[in-house]
Amino acid sequence: MISSENERADAAKEWTMYITVSCLFILIVSVICFFAPAYSLQDLLFRLFDAVIICVLAVNGLYFLRKNKGVACLSFLLCFINMGLLIVMMIH
């Protein structure tokens, strides 16, 4: 019984962290895109979609960090590659 409660508390803490990180990434990209008037609405939607993909990869990496280091490293690698591509597209 106590183990189940501890697992639920740990899961709640982990999901709170994952949701916070995801919201932070989306907020940062949204603010950057909002204050850069050179982007059209269609470009903004594509950038937000890229930001969501980055968030999913980052959350996946954080989730697997304790369970499987290989999956976590691959997820973080793909996250950073996608983030780099997003930055290049925003600068270009």
Residue pairs with C-beta under 8 A, 6 or more apart in sequence:
14 62
14 63
17 62
18 59
18 62
18 63
21 55
21 58
21 59
21 62
22 55
22 56
22 58
22 59
25 51
25 54
25 55
25 58
26 48
26 51
26 52
26 55
29 47
29 48
29 50
29 51
29 54
29 86
30 48
30 51
32 90
33 39
33 43
33 44
33 47
33 48
33 90
34 44
36 90
39 47
39 90
47 86
47 89
47 90
50 82
50 85
50 86
50 89
51 86
53 82
54 79
54 82
54 83
54 86
57 75
57 76
57 78
57 79
57 82
58 75
58 76
58 79
60 71
60 72
60 75
61 71
61 72
61 73
61 75
61 76
61 79
62 72
63 72
64 71
64 72
64 75
65 72
